[in-house]
Amino acid sequence: MKRNNNGLLYGPEDKVSYFQSGLLGLQHVLAMDVYVPPLIIAGLLSMSVVQKTGFLQAAFLACGIGTILQTKFFMKLPVSQGPSFVPIGAVAGVYLTNGGANGGMATVLGSLLIGAVLLILLGISGIYQKIINTLVPALVGGTIITCVGLSLLPSALNDNIFKASGNAAQNIEIAAIIGAVMLIAITIGLRVPQLQRLFRVSSIIIALIVGTIAASFMGRFDWSAVNNAPWFSLPGFTAFHYGFHFSLPAILTFIVIYMVLTTETTGTWFAMSAVVGEKISKKQWNRGIIGEGLSCLFAAILGTTPMTGYSTNAGVISITGVASRRVFVSAGIWFMVLGFFGKLSAFLSAVPAPVIGGIFSIICVIIMLNGLNVIRYLDTNESSIYILGIPIVLTMAVILVPSHLVASTPQIIQYLLGSPITIAAISAIILNLVMGERPEKSSSSAAETVTTKKQASKLAESKS
């Protein structure tokens, strides 16, 4: 059963039963590696086990609050918030240069607070939507979506499979099992109408269960961490513990970080818009930035890192065909549950990296193909090839650049090089301004272009 031209079973406004939305919301949570950035930062800051647990729980709570705010009240698209990888270096740098354990976190949180307020003011002013309409036509939007998937793929394969802890051969075996299970489930869902809803909708969670069982038989699942975790606990290290301290250099540093985050989030929104086939309105752009700012504001108060829209969810929707906002509200509730229930948080943290990597890699490819799908409906010329191609080259260059070269650059450049998506977006925008044409239709969004072309194709088919 297909509900629209994009092949979705459920659109954003369609109602899904509470039981099904709860199950599908958990599937989105499991497909997102939101615990990775907080754990990396906790390690860099030499946090104790208790601090690390509190930091992770605070991140889950911030994910939940941000996801519900964006999905239900502000962006009103199926968008899930999560900790970004972009601020990792900045958080560690500001922390260590401002007293470390003796006041460093207060300076970090104070800077995050100011940056979040500035994002909110940007949305209230209405400037953000004007910037997007001017700088990001459909070609640039499709290019950004393509680079989002491309930039995440090496992390899915390297960090979660090839270079993950444990036996490398076992990692590949587990990821292969995950990939095979997902492909079988998706194929059954596509080929057998009677089982479409069950297998297509649940393909990711089925793969996660099978992968976790396989990893457990291989001795790769650490059940002791789950057994030792408390059933219920509150995050103990929030802004009420650390306090806020304001430092101008630190604030300026995080303003740059928030600019990078905004670019990253914009790419995610384009990806989601293309998947669900709905144009993002002027009001949605501005409300979305307000929601982003509020997400980061709550994250700062809870004592964790800035939130950003997660592009992996667009890939999950493409696989499952379910884009209902009710599912994403359920995902937000699950995140908040994880913020209070230590044992469930410990279980998710214990899911082996190859299990996540097997799913993550397929999701990345689907995101990338969604971007290319946007571009293939456009009237392109020689300039368009460069506007698309050069950002792809730069995305790969940033991913592959040796770390010692990055370390030799100024700090602000290091922040930019830490986000291939940002480099891709900036280069695509600049190239389009210099080389792109200015037809009236170029102002249409990526999602609107795809939807219009598909509707025209369907109409032509029906007439023939």
Buried (B, 14 or more C-beta within 10 A) or exposed (E): EEBBBBBBBBBBEBEBEEEBBBBBBBBBBBBBBBBBBBBBBBEBBEBEEEBBBBBBBBBBBBBBBBBBBBBBEBBBBBBBBBBBBBBBBBBBBBBBBBEEEEBBBBBBBBBBBBBBBBBBEBBBEEEBBEBBEEBBBBBBBBBBBBBBBBBBBBBBBEBBBBEBEBBEEBBBBBBBBBBEBBEBBBEBBBEEEEEBBBBBBBBBBBBBBBBBEBBEEBEBBBEEEBEEBEEEBEBBBBBEEBEBBEBEEBBBBBBBBBBBBBBBBBBBBBBBBBBBBBBBEEEBBBBBBBBBBBBBBBBBBBBBBBBBBBBBBBBBBBBBBBBBBBBBBBBBBBBBBBBBBBBBBBBBBBBBBBBBBBBBBBBBBBBBBBBBBBBEBBEEEEBBEBBBEBBBEBBBEBBEEEEEEBEEEEEBEBBBBBBBBBBBBBBBBBBBEEBBEEEEEBEBBBBBBBBBBBEEEEEEEEEE
